[in-house]
Amino acid sequence: MKYPALKIRMKYATACAWRCCGLFLSLTALSSPPALGDDVLERGEAIYREQCLSCHGENGIGQTDGYSDALVGDASIGQLTETITDTMPEEDPEACVGEDAEAVAKYIHHTFYSEAAQLRSRPAQVDLSRLTARQLQQCLADLYTHFYSSPWLEKKRGLNASYFDSNRWDNSKLKVERTDAVLDFNFGHDAPVEGVDPKEFYIHWTGSLNVEHTGRYEIVVHSTCSMKLRFGHQDEVLIDNHVQSEGKTEFRRTVHLLGGRQYPVYIDYTQRNRKTEQPPAEFSLRWVPPGGVEQVIPTENLFPSMFPSTFALQTKLPPDDRSYGYERGTRVDRGWEDAVTKAAFEFGAIAVKRLWPQYRRNHRGESDENRERLRGFLTEIATVAFRGELDDDAKQLYIEDQLAAAEDDQLAIVRSCLLIIKSPRFLYPAANPNVSPEMRIASRLAMTLYDSLPADAWILEHLRKGELKLGEPNPEQRVRQMAERMLRDPRLDGKAMAMFFDWLDIDPAAEIHKSQEVFPGFDQQLAMQLRRSLETQLSDIFWSEDSDYRQLFLRDWNYTNQSLADFYGTPFQPRETAVPGSMVPSQADQQRTFGVLTHPMVTSHLSYFETTSPIHRGVFLIRRVLGRTLRPPMDAFAPLDPTLHPDLTTRQRVELQTGEQSCQVCHQRINALGFSLEHFDAVGRFRDLEKGKPIDATGGYVTRTDEAVAFESAGDLARFLANNEDAHRAFVERVFEYFVKQPVAAFGEDTLDELTRTFRDSQFNMRALIVEIAVQTAMSDFNEEKTDEAT
């Protein structure tokens, strides 16, 4: 893949710490547009200047006293011609029709309206950006984990349990070892397992808590006996009721956790023999996830393996700019500066408490003369954080000056961590001039795949031995091999899940409220089960052997449990007996189940309190799934109150409200897609009737190439989306922007087309697409340097 030149110049100024850095990136100009020699284009320009310029402005940029929005979009010439014929000019639509309308449409499309025209007039570029909030959290977590070990993918579920016929750990009294799927027990006055005295026993649970979404979690323990919960590290006590509090059985702690991370869990549970009457033995491990309600922690979130100690930043970070449709680290203000300072102090404290003792244990036999071990510890933190070796100036500033300024080791660590984390070398991934080409590529891969830095021991050892060997023939293959190995990591699972929820326009922390009068039984507990079902479905498709994007629309079964089966009926009936607390596949249903498109979590999210919303569903399909543009409504929009037209179906009400010609410019596209999902009500249940009338789910879509496609049902729509090039291209672009956090066009005007072709050639393998994106963006600097050398 070829890329335009990415010219980078840097300038640093240092005063105690680097206070500023400049990073200038420019792209070689894309090819100039062909001259407007065509008679039709010249005619279109003349008509535009006569009839359109006063409202739409020069080059369609808009006028403050007319149309303020720029005249840009992705409609085809045919669609533009139709819109102009029907609606423009507003004061006299008959003034521009037929060949005149077509000529204006061609001129607009060619000169400033289309994506190609926009790129010619203002080429996309790679923006200077700092770490986003998510990237800062993930980088600090991996900087911490670097001193332990790397995570891995785990297939087993549940927590390891050891049951002792004793009130403490005693190998001679160990009776049972097993895996408990969930921790929700009411032993009463009975023995928890055979061979154990019900009046006195000890249970030790170990494993890890798997987190899918970043946010604040309330960990809840219900225990009638003595217990202690350690979390994140074997010495980090989160809840302590070892000395039992009389009458207190519920304990809560709130922590901020990161998606794609696994937190070690150690639980000691003791029933002691008492002279007084013993309470019944009960224990439950629960949580309240972001936007959710209290529930027993599900099986899929519990791993029996003990993952390495990890760290989750608790400092609240300000939100990042999302004006481009994805998070960008472009805004630097006082709020962000203060938050980074607090984060640096928080990390410094954990470095003192956990990392420094761990480092000393790992380097026990080394000399500590003249604080040499502490110097090595701080140097390792800085080297990993900066993604490269330290030059003499950096060693002096970040290490030596801090050791000299603080005789106390702990204070020296905090001072050094404060400067390291606030340094542009850390906050701006491209800002360190002392990074080798190989490390720069590894950094790009880690940032793309994990939103983090390359802190894994195997990656650093791989680079230290020179095994990447970019100077040898076919370096891209070696980079691809590294990316494919990095793919097998739970951190990618967390980022991919966040990307899917972003693509589906679902905030995992948002609650779904529905009328209990209309939909009795749909509550927040059921909504949480729906979210679990969707998460399991997405993860299963993504990590399947084929990782086939088309299955997001074509899979004819869901993940379910008894609660969902009771509420949703046939489409959610389990095909096998479920282990309590787990999700299992439902029966196949080719008439009512079409992947995530008709999943109740998606369709209920795109509905009102009591009724569906074909408009919300249609806008979602156009913008998110098909990647098309829509202009904002010209007037404030409020749906018609259903009580005003009690006999009308939702479709009839929407058609009534959007029937005006000015509305139809957009709503003929929106409604035609949204109506296709009308078989699914406001909570996502399948229905054949509304208001006693048969559901009309017919609809349609006009592609970028002016092909008109008709749908009879959601099934037709799903099959179309699975195989449509507009949808493929939109998905590739959204994945690129979410993972890279830069516009895809900044890496070459043909990059999106080439990635889409590669995606199609891989049989729409989503993991292969992510590898391709990671490799090509990682190689961009290397390819640029080779191009410069050749010229």
N, C-alpha and C positions, 0 to 999 in steps of 0.2 A: 504494500500500500504506500502511495506517495503522499507526502505532506508538504505544505508550503513552509517556507523558512520560519523558524521560531527564534528570532534574534533576542538574546537576553543580555542586558547590561546591568551591572550591580554597583552600587556605591554605598559604602557604610561610613558611619561616624560613630565613634565610641567615646563615652564619658561615663566612667564607672561601669555602665552596661551600654550595649548598643541601643541608641535611642531612635535610630531611624534606619530604614533600608529602602532603596529604590530598586524596583524591578520593572524593566521596560520590555514588553514583548510586542513585536509587530509581525504582521503576516505580509508576504509578498502579495501584490495586488492580483486578484482573480482576473481572468480574461475580460477584456472590455466588451461591452455589448456591440453587436453588429450595428452599423450605421442605419438610420431610419430611411433607407432608400425606397422601401416598399410603398407603393402608392396608398395602400390601405392604411398603413401606419401613419403616414403623413396626413391623410384625411381624418383619421381618428384623433390625431393631435390637434388639428384645427377645430374639430367639433368640441373636444374637451376644453380647449381654451375659451371657446365661445359660450358653452352651456354649463360647464362643470367647475371651472377654475374658481369662480367667486365663492363657492361653498367648500370645495375639497382642497383648494390651494395648489401651489406649485409642487409638482411631483407627489401630489396626494397627501401632503403632510398635514392637512386640516387647517381650518381657520377658527380662531377663537370666537368669532361672531357667526360661525356657521357650523360645519361639521368639525368638531375638535379632534376626533379620532383620526389617526393616519389611515389612509386607504391601502391596506395590505391584507393579505389572506391567502387562501389556497383553493378558492373556487376555480373551476376550469373556465376557459374562454366561453364555452357554451353556457355555463351557469351565469357568468357575468353578463353575457348578452341578454339572457332571459330576465335578469334582475333589472338591467337598464331599460329594457323594453317595457316592463311592467310598472316601474316606479320612478324613473328618472327622466328629466328633472322633476322634482316633486310638484312644482307649480303647474307643469304641463307635460305629463308622461308621454303624450302623443307626439312630442316634438323630436324624440329620438327613438326611432324604431327601425326594424329591418336592417338593411346594410349599414346604415349610420350607427345603429346600436352595436353591431358586430365590429365595426371599425374602431369605435371608442373602446370596446372591450379588449380588442387586440392591443391597442396602444397602451391602455392602463396595465394590462397583464404583463406586457413586454418591458415597460419602462420602469415601473416602481411597485406594482402590486404583488407579483409572484415571488416565491422564495428565491429563485435564481436572480431576479431583478434586485431584490433586497441585498443579496450577497455581493452583487456587482457594485452597488452604490455604497455599501458600508460593510466590508468584509468582517466576519466574526473573528475574534481574537481570544487568545488565552488570557484571562484576567489575573492580575496579581491577587492572591487570596491568602488569608491566614487560615489556620485551622478553624473549622466550624466547631460548634459546641460538641457535637457528637464525636468529631475527630479528636478534639482535645481530651475528652473523656476516655476514648479508646486508646489513645497514645499513652496517657498516664497509666492506664490499666496494664498495657503491655510493657511499659518501662518498669513497672513493679514486678510483673510476672517474669520478666527476663531473669531475675535473680532466683527463680524457682525452676519451672520447666514449662514446656509448651502444652496447650490443650490438645485434645484429639476428639474425633467423632465417636460417639458411644451409641450402640444400638439397644443395649439392655436398659430396662426401666425398673424403678422401685428403689428402695434403700436396703442395704445389708442390715441384718438384725442378728444379734447374739443374745440368747436367753440363758440366764444363769440361775441356778438354785442357790442363790446367795444374795446378799445385799450389796455386793461389790464385784469387781472383775476378779474371777478366780478360775483359772483354766481347768482345775480339777472339778469344778461345779458347772462347767458349760454343758447344757443339755441339748440345745437346738441352735443351728445356724441356718438361716434362710433369707430370702428376699421378700420384703413386704411391699406390695404394690402401692399402697397408700398407708398413712398413719392416721387411723381413725378407729380406735378400739374402746370398747366398753367391756372389760374383763369381769366387772362386778366383783364378787367375792370368790370367783373361780380362778384356777391356775391359767396363765396365759398360754402355756404349752404343757404337754405331758411331761411329768417328772419334776415339776417345779412346785415348791410349796406356795400355795396362794397367799399365805400370810407374809412371806418374805421372798422377794425375788428382785433381780436386776436385769434391765434390758439396755443394750447398747446399740443404737442405730448410727450408721455412717453412710456417707455417699455425697452426692452433690445436688444442688438445686439449679435446674436449668431455667434460664430466663429468656423469653422470646422478644419482649418489647422493653425498651428503655423507659424508666419512670420510677415513681415512688410506690413502694410496696409496703403494706402493713403485714408483718409476720405475726401470726396469732397462735398461741399455744393454749390449749385447754388441758389441764392436768390436775388430777386429784391427789397425786403423789409427788414426792420429791423429784425434781428434774433440773437439768441444766442444758441449755442449748448454746453451743459454740458455732459461730458462723463466719465463713470467709477465711479463717485461719484457726489452727488448733488451739491457740491461746486467746482467741477473741470471743469473749462471752457476750452473747447478745441478750439472753434471758437467763436469769439465775433464780431458781427456787429450790436450791439444794437444801438450804435451811428453810423448811417448809413454813409458809405463812398460813396461819390458822384461818380457814374459811376462804382463802383466796385461791381460785382455780383457773382464772383467765389472765393471760399476760400478753401484752402487745408492744411491739417496737416497729417504728417506721424507718425504712432505709431506701436510698436511691440505688437502683440496680441497673446494669447495662444489658441490653439485648445481645444475645449471642454469647453470653458468659455463663460459666458454671461456678457456683459458690459452694465450697466444701461445707458439709453439715456434720456435726457430731452431737448426738443426743444421749444423755445419761438419764435413765428413768428408774427410780428405786421405790419399791414397796417395802417399808420397814415394818418389822414386827412390833406391835404396840400392846401395852397392857390395857389401854382403853379400846373401845370399839373402832375397828378400822373402817375408813371410808371405802366405797367400791373403787376399784382401780380403773381409771379412765384416762385416755390420752388421745389428743387430736392435734395434728399439725395442719394449720390453715393459713390462708393469706387473703388479703384484699388487693388484687392487682390494679394497675391504673385504670380508672373508669369502671371498675367492676364492683362486685359485692363479695362478702366473705364466703369462702368455700374451702373445702378440704383441698389441699394442694394435689392436683391431678397426677396420675401415674406418669404421663408423658413429660412432666417437669421434674421427675426424680430419677437420678442416675445412681446405680450402686457403686460406681467407680469414684475414688477420691481424686478429684481434680486438684491441680496445684493451687496454692493460696493465691487469692486475687484481691484486687482493690477496685472499689467503685467510688469515684469522686462524689462527695456529698454537697459541695458548693454549687449553688444554683447559678447557672449561666444564662445570659440573655438570649432570646431567640435570634436566629440568623435570618438574613434577607432571603425571601422566597419569591421575589417579584418575577423571577425568570422561570418559575415552576419547579425549582429545586433549590436546596440550601446552598448559599454561597458565603464564604467568609470574607466579605468585602467591607463590612462596616466596622470601623474602629472608633469607639467613643469612650466617655468616662465610665459608663456602666460596664462595658466589656473589659476595660483596663482594670477596674476594681475587682471584677469577678476573677480575672486571671491571677491577680495578686493573691486573693484568698485561696484560689486553687493551688498556687505555688506553696503557700504556707501549709496548706493541708497535706500536700504531698511530702513536704519537708518533714512534717511531724511523723508521717507513716514511715518515711525512710529511716528516721531515728529509731522508731519503735520496732520495726520489722526487718527492714532491708539491711541495716548495718549489722545487727546480730547475725542475720543469715549469711552475710558476706564473710564475717569473721569465722563462722563455723566452717564455711567452704574453703577458707584460706588459713586454717588453724596453724599449719606448720611453717608459714612464711614469717620472715623477720618483720618486726614492727618498729624498727629503729627509726627515729626521726619522723614518726607518724606515717610510715611508708604504706601500711595497710589502708589507712584512711585516705591517703592520696590516691591509691589504686582504686578504692571504692568510688570516690568522687569522679575520678577520671572515667571510670566505666559508665557511670550515670550520664556524664556529659557526652561521651562518645556515642552511646546508644541514642540519646535524645537528639543529638545533632546529626545523626545518620552519617557520621564520618569522623575521621581522625581530627584531633585538635592541633592547631598550629601553635607556635610559641606564644603568641599574644593571647590566644584563647586559654592556654594552660595557665598563664600568669593571672588572667582576670578571673576565671571561673574556679581555679583550684588554689594556686599558691597565695593569692591575695586573701582569700577567705581563710586559709589555714593560718596565715600570719595575723589576721585580724581577730581570731578567736582561739584562745588556748583550750577552751572547752570543746570537745569533739562534737557534741550534739549541736552546739551553736554554729560551728563551722559547717555542719551538714545542712542545717536550715538556710544559712546564708548562701551557700553554694547552690542549693536547689532553687532558691528564689531567683537567682540570676539566670540559671540554666533554663528554667521554665518560662521566664519572661523574655528570653533572648529571641531575636528574629531567627537565629539558626534553628530554634525549635518550633516557633509559632508559624514561620513561613517555610514550608518544606523545601522550596527551591532556593533558599537564601544562603546556604552554606557553600562557600567557594572551594572547600577542601574535600569535596565528595568525589570519589572515583566514579568513572562511568558505570562500573558494575554495581556499586552501592546506590547510585542514582536510579538505576533500573530496578533494583530490589526495593527501593523506597517507593517508586511509582507503583509497583505491583502491590505492596502492602497497603498503600493508601487507597488504591482502587478496590482491592478485594476485602480489606478489613477496616477501612477508614483509620489506619493506624500506621505505625512505623515498623521496620524490620527488626524486631527485638528477639526473635526466636534463635536459640543457640545453633540450630542446624543451618539456618540461613547465614548467620554470621560466620560459622565455620566453613560453609560452602564458599563464601566470598574470600575468606582469609586464605584458603588453599588455592584460590585462583581458578576454581572449577567452572566458572561462568565463561571465561575465555572469549570475550567479545572480539578479540583480534583474529580469531580463527574463522574459517569459512562457515557460512550459515549460522551466525550468532543468534538469529531469531529462534532457531530450533531449541537452543539451550535456554533461552528466556522462556519459551513455551513449556519446556519440561519443568522449570522451576515454578511457573504459574500453575501448572496442573498438579504439582505436589502441594502447593499452597492451597489449592482448592479444597483439599480434604481436611477441612477445619471448621469447627462450630462457629467461629467468628463470621465466616461467610454465611452460614445459616441464618445468623442474626441479621446481617445486612440484607440478605435476600428477602427475609420475611418483612423487614421494614420497607423494602422497595415494593413488594407486592401490595402491602396495605396503602402505600402512597399511590400506586397505580390504580387501585380500586377506590381511591379517595375516601378511605376510612381511617379515622383517627382512633387508634386502639383505646385511647383514654376517654373517648366520648361515650355517653350513655344513650341508649335507645329507649324512648318512652312511647308507649302505645295505649290507646283507650282500653281500660279494663272492661268497660261496658260492651265494646264491640269485639274485643279480643281477650276474653277472660283467660287467665293462665299465662299470658305473655308478660313476664316480669323480668327484672334484672338478672335473676338467677338463670332463667332460660336464655337471655341474651348472652350471658357468659358461656353457656354451653354451645351456643351458635358460634361464638368466636373461637372456642376450642375446636369445633368441627371444621371451620374454615381454615384455621392455622394448620391443623393436621392434614387437611386436603392439599393445601399449598405446599407444605413441606414434603409430603409424599410424592407429589408430581415432580417437584424440583429435584429431589434426590433419587428418583427412579432411574433405572438404567438408561432410558432414552431421554429423560428430562425434557419431554416433548411439550412445547408451548401449546400445541393444538389441543392437548388434553385439558387445558384450562377451560375449554369450551365444550369438548366432546365427551368427557367422562360422564357416564350415566349412573353413577352412585356417589354417595356422600359418606362421610364419617359420622357416626351417630352413637347415641346411648339411649337408655330407656326413657329419659325425660323428653328428648327430642322425638322419639318414636311415638310417645303418648300424645304429644301436641300436634305433630305434623303428619301422623298417620303413615300411609303406605310408602311414600318416597323415603321415609327415614326408618323403616323397619330393619333391625339388624339381621344380617345373614348368619350370624353366629352368636353364641352366648358371650356376653361381655364380662370381663373381669371388673368387679366394682371399681369405679373411678376412672375407667379407661374408655377410649373411643374405639369402635369397631366399624368395618365397612357395612353399609346398608345393602339391601337388595337392589339389584340393577333395575332401573326404571327408564326406559328409552322414550317414554311419552312425557315425563314431567321433570326430568333431571338433565341439565345441560351444563355441567361443570360449575365454575364459580359464577357464571353469568346469572344463573337462577338460584344460587345459594341464598337462603333466607337472610343471612347476615348482610349480603349485598343488596338484595331487593328491599328489605325492610329499612335499611339505611337510606335508600333513595325513595322514601315514601313519607307521607304526612302522618299525623297522629291517628287518623281514622281511615284515610284513603290513600290510594297509590298516587304517584306523581309521574305521569308519563313525561312531563317536561324535564324533571330532574334526571330521570333515567335516560332520556334522549340526549341531554347535554353531556352526561357522563359518557355515553357511548361515542358521541361525536368527538369530544375533546380528548378523553383518556384512552379509549380503545382504538379509535380510528385516527387520532392525531390531527383532526381538522380544526380550523379556527371558527369562532363565532364572535360577532361584535356584541358588546354589552347592550342590553335593552335600552331603547331610546327613552322609555318612560318607566316610572316605578311600577313594579308588577306585584300584584297580590292575587292569589287564586280565588276563583269564585266560591263563595260559601255554598257547600253542598245542600244546605237547608233551603237555599233560594230556589233550587231546581231539584226537588226531592225525587222526581221520576227519571232524571237523566243519569246515565252511567257516567263514570269518570271520563271516558273517551268523549262522550257527547258534550260534557261541560268544557273540556279543554278545546274541542273544536269550536264551540260557541265563543269562547273567550279569545281565541287566537285567529278568528276568521277574517279579521281586517287585512286588507292587502299589504299594509305596512308591516304587519306582524308576520305574514306568510313568507316574507323574504328569508327569515331564519326558521320559523316554526314549521314550514313544510319539510325542512330537514330534520328538525328536532322531533316533532310529533311522530313522523313516519318510523323512526327508530324506537322511540319510547313506547308506542302502542304495541309493539311486538312482544312486550313483557307483561301485557295486561292480564294474562292468565294467572299471574302471581300477585296476591293481594298485598296489603300494607305490612303484613308480617311474613310474607314470602310463602304463604300456603297456596297450593294450586287450587284454582276454581274454574268452573265452567260457566257460571252465571253471576251476574251482578244486577241487582234490582229486578231479579226475575227474568233478565234478558240474557241471551247467549253472549259470551265474550267475543268481541271482534278484535283479534290480534294481528290483523293484516297490517303490513307496513312496507317500507322500502328504503332504498339508499341509492344515491348517484355517486359513483366513484370519481376519483380525480381525472379519469380518462373519459368521463361522461357516459359510463355504462350504467343504465338503470337496472336495479335489482329489486325484485319483489319478494316479500316474506309473507307466509301464511301464519307463522307461529314463531315462538321463541326457538324452537328447534331449527327452523330455517335460518334464523338470525345467527344462532350459534355455529352452525355448519359454515355459513358465509364468513363469519369472523375468523374461524380457524384457518381458512384458506385464502383470505383476501390480502392482497399486497399492501393496501393502505394500512390495515391492522398490523401486518408484519413490520412495516416500516415505522409505524408509530411506537410499537413495543420496543424495537431496537433503539430508537432515539430516546425513549424514556429510560431504558436501562442504562444507556450510555451516560445520560445527564445525571442520573441518580448516583451511579458508581464513580464517575469521574468529576462531577460537579463543575463541568465546563461545557460550553456549547459544542456539539459534535462538529459543526461547520468550521470551528477554529482549527481543527486538525485536517482540513482539506475539504474542498467543495464536493468531492466524490466519496468521502469517507462513509457517509450514511448509506449511500447506494451499495458500496462494496461490502459493508458489514451486513446489510440486508441480504445480499446475494450469498454471502458466506453462511448466514443463519439458515437460509433456505436449503443450501447444499448439505448442511449438517442434519437435515430432517428436523429443523427447528429445535435443536438441542440448546436449552437455555444455559446450562453450565458451560457448554462449548462457546456460546456467545459471550459470556462474561470473561472467559479465558482470552478470547480473541480481542475484546475491548482492552483488557489489561495488558496484553502483549503489545498491541499496536500503540497504545498511548505510552507505554514504558519505553518502546523503541524510538519514539519520536525524536528525542534529543540526540540519540546515537545516530539516527539516519540524517538528522540535520548536520551534525558534525562531519559525517562522511561526505555529504553534499558540498559543504564548504571546502573540504580538503580537495575535492575533485575540481572545484572551480577556482 
